[in-house]
Amino acid sequence: MRTAAGGFFPLDERWGLDGSDYSPGRAQQMVWLSGLLPYEQAAQVFERIGRWVIPATSIWRQARRHGERLKCYQDEHQTHVSVERVVLPPPGLDHKQRKGVSLDGGKMHIRGEGWKEFKAGAVYDVAMGWARDPQTHEEVAQAQGVNLAYTAVLGSTDEFAPALWALAVEHHIPEAADVAVIADGAEWIWNLTADYFPESVQIVDWYHAAEQLAEAAHALYPTDEAKAQGWNTDRRQDLYLGAIHAITTPLDQAGLSSESQYFHKHQRRMQYQEFREQGYPIGSGSVESGIKQFKARLSGPGMRWSRPAAEQMLVIRAAVLTGNFDQLWSIAPN
């Protein structure tokens, strides 16, 4: 039988349109690709690259069928880890690999509910590498996240916390001698950090802080763009040096308490030069990139999800981004 792409598929590889008689190996590839691309694009890849005509509806059915299987296993695993007592090593025997945790939120459209927030987390090893300095814009050696692993949950902080903790345990965060949490200024993030990573070094993402500074500059000089830009440029250096009083004092004097409160609240999390010198990342690009990749699959133009399908795809997408999809597939019971 000839495919639309001009190839042929053998008689023993022609599958039913309902997706019920795909081989386990082929189903695995269908679900993996569905976590990488929308169903219609996945079907195009199968046809053009693999020379197989597989309807998008069949890929969707496999994603729903096996997505539920993978999610059930992950939910059970997370519940077990969340109540299981983690045995920490004796003092002085913590492992020396510096670890990082980053958290953020994104939006996706749920049919019948509208736009809802999903929360995502990344855990990673901190290592030195080449990256662009936020002040000089030159390529310099600085700390960054490597070996990233992701999780994401459509729901509240209380629903997300067990998933993040299970991921942290899996990647040996509790046994680490040194952990940094890098994220934006959202209150739910720092409340969760206080509960689960109380001894971590806490860092507000530099780029979020810089955005807040730019907004404060325009609040201070709402009708004078030149003065706003000049103040912002001068205060960015103060922000990097951790001289937060140079930012809060003029804002407080101008009665802009709502703008200054952000910097008052997070002052100890904004010692960027000190953090950089100590070898910590000062940006949460690891999870920011992850959020964008989750949104690319789940919040594209015209995408509307049922709640079960969204929850399943978050599990699939996280496994694809982490690179452990095949492992999850093999250990999740059929």
N, C-alpha and C positions, 0 to 999 in steps of 0.2 A: 504494500500500500504506500502511495507517494504522499509525503507531507507537503504542506503549503510552502515550506522552505526549499523544496526540491529534493529532499532526501527520502529514504525509505525506512520503515521500521518493520522488523520481522514479525511474523504472525504470533509468536509466543510473547511478544511485548506489547500487544494491543490491549489497552486497559479500558474498562468501562467508564462512562462519563460520570457515574455517581461516586467514583473514587473508592469503591469498596474492594476492588481486586488489584490494587497496585501492590507490587512487591514491597516488602519492608524497606529495602534499600532505596527504592525509588521514592517511597513515601517520605523517607528521612530527608532526601535531597529536596523534595517539594516543600517541606515545612521549613527547612533551613533557608531556602531561597525566598520563601514568603516573609521571613524575618528580615531579609535584606532589601527586598523590593516589594512594591504593591503587586497584587495578584496578577493584574493584566501584564505588567512588565515582566514578572517571573515567567508567565506563559510564553512571552516573546523570546526570552533567553533560552528556555527549553527548546523552542522550535528552531531558532537560528543557530545556537551553539551546539545543542545536544541532538538536533534533528528529530525531536519528538514533539508531536502535537498533543499538548496537554491543556485542556480548557482551564481558564482562570477559575471557573467554578469548582473544578476538581481540586485545584490547589487550595482554594478557600476551605473546602470540606476537610481536606487532610489537616490543614492548620487548626480548624476547630476541633477535630477529633483528637489529634495528638497534643494540641495546645492544652486541652483540658487535662490530659494525662500528665503532661509535664508540670502544669500548675498544681495539680493535686499533690504530686510528689514534693514539689518545692514547698507548698504550704505546710505539709506534714513535717518536713525537715526543719523548717523555720520554727514551728511550734515546739518541736523537740529541743532545738538549740536554745530557744528563748527561756525555757524553764530548767534546762540542764545547767548545773553548776559548773562553771568553767574553772578548772584547776590551774591556778597561776603558778609560775615557777618561784622557787625561793628567792629572797632578795639577792640581787647581784647576779642572778642567772638568767635574767631577761635576755632575749636575743637582741643583737645590736643593729639589726637592719632598721633604719628609720622608716616609719610608715606614715602615710597620709590618708586622710578621709575628707571628701568633699561632698556637699549636699546642695540640691537645688530643686526647683519645681518648674513644671511646664503645664500647658493646657492642651486638652483634646476634646473633641465634640462627641458627646454621648447622646444617642438618639433618645428623645423624650425627656432629657435632662438638661441639655445645653452644654456649654463649655465647663468642663470640670478639671480640677488640678490633679496631676499625677506628681509624685515625689520620686526623685531619683538620687541614688548615692553611688559614689565611686570610692574604692579603696585601692591603694597602690603602694609600691615601694618608692622612696625618695632617693634620687640619685643625681649626680652632677651631669650636666649636659650643656649643649650650646643653645642659647635662646636670646631673644631680643630684650635688651634692658629697657624697662619702662621709662627711665629718665633720659638716657643718652641715645636710645634707639639703635645701639650698636649690638652686634652679636658677641655675647660674653658667656663664659662658663657660669652657670647658676643651677640651683636645685630645681628639679622638675619631677613629675610623676611618671613612673614606668611600670610595666606589668599591671595594667589597669584591669579591674573587674567591676562590673556594674550590677545594680539591682534597681527595680522601679516598681511602684505600687500606685494604683489608682485608689486614693482614699486619704484618710486623715493621718496625722502624725503618729497616733497610737497604732494605726494599722501598718504604717511604714516601718516603725521602729524595729519590730522583730525581724523583718527582712534585712534591714541594714546590719543588725547585730549578728545574724546568721552569716552574712557575708564577711563581716569583720572577724568572726571566730574562724571561719574557713581559711582566712588569709593571715591568721596569727597576729591580729592587731592587739588583743588583750595581753599577749606575752611580750610585746615589744617594749623596750626600755624607753623609746622615744616616739611619740605620735603627735602629729600636727593635724588640726582640723582647719581647713581653709574653705570659706564660703562667704556669701553675701551677708547683709545685715538682718535678714529675716529672723524674727523672734523665735519662731518654732525651731529653727536650726540650732540656736544657741541653748535653748531649753533642752533639746534632745542631747546635745553635746554634754551639757552638765550632768545629765543622767547616765549616759553610756560611756563617755570618754572624759571623766572629770579631771584627769591629770594631764590632759593633752595641752599642747601649745595652741592657742586659739588665734587665728589670723583672719581678719576681714579682707576679702579679695581686693587687691590694689585697684583693679579697674572699676569695681563697683564704688569704692571710696572716691576715686577720681571723678566718677559721674556725679556723685552726690556733691562734691566740691564745685563742679561746674554749675549745678543747679543752685547752690547757695550763692555763687557769684552773681548769677542773674537775679536772684531775689534781693541781693544787696544793692545792685545797680540795675534796676529793671528798665530804665530808659536810656542807659549809656552803655552801649555794647563794648566800646573801647575800654572803658574802666572795668567792666565785668571781666573781659578777657585778660586785662593786665593783672587784676587781683587774683584771678584763677591761676595764671602762670606763676605769680610769686608764691602763692599759697601751696601750689603743688610741691614745691621744694620743701616747704615746712611739713607738708603731709608725709613726704618720704622720710624726712628726718625724725618724725614722731613728735614734732613741736605742735601739738594739737591746739594748745592755748592760742597760738597765733591765728588760728581759724575761728575758734569759738568766741574769743573776746570781741572782735568787731561785730560778729553776728549777734551776740547777746546785747551789745551796746545799741544795736539798731533795732532791738526788739524782735529779732528773728529767732525766737526760741525753738520753733519747730525745726528749723534748718540746723541749728547748733546742737540740738539734742542727739542727733545721729552720731556726731563726733564726740560728744561728752560720753555717751553710752559705750562706745567702742574704742575709747582712747587706748586702752591697754592692748587691743587687738590691731593697732595701727602703727606699731613700731617697726616700720618697714626696713629701714636701714639695718637695724639690729637683727631682725629676722633674716635678712639676706646675708649678713655677715656670719650668722650662726648656721647657715646652710639650709634654711627652710624655703620652700616655694612661697611666693607672696601673691600668686594668682591661682584661681580655681579653674583654670582652663581645662583641666582634665574632665571635670563634671560638666562644665559649660559645653564643651564639645560633645559630651555624651547626651546632654539634654537636646542639643540641636539634632543629634542623630536619632534620638527617640522621636522628636517632633517630625523629622523628615519622613519617618515611616508611619507615624500615627496622626499627624496634623496637617497632611498635605491638602491641596485644594480639593474641596468637595468630599473629603473623608468624613464619614459618619459611622460610629461604631455602636453596636450593642454593648452593654456593660460586660457581659461574659467574654465576648470576642476581644474587647480592649484589654481585659485583664490577662487573657491568654497570650495576646500578642506582646504585651510588655514582658512576659516571661521569655518568650521566644526571642524577642529583640535583644534583651539583656544577655542571653546566652550567646547569640551571634556576635554581639559587640565584644563580649568578654573572651570569646574564642573557646568556650567549653560546651558548645551545643552538642557535639557528638557524645561527650561524657554524660551529660544530662539525659540524652536520648537513651543511652544504653542502660542507665541505672534506674530510670523511672519505670515502675511496673506497668505491664500492658493490661 
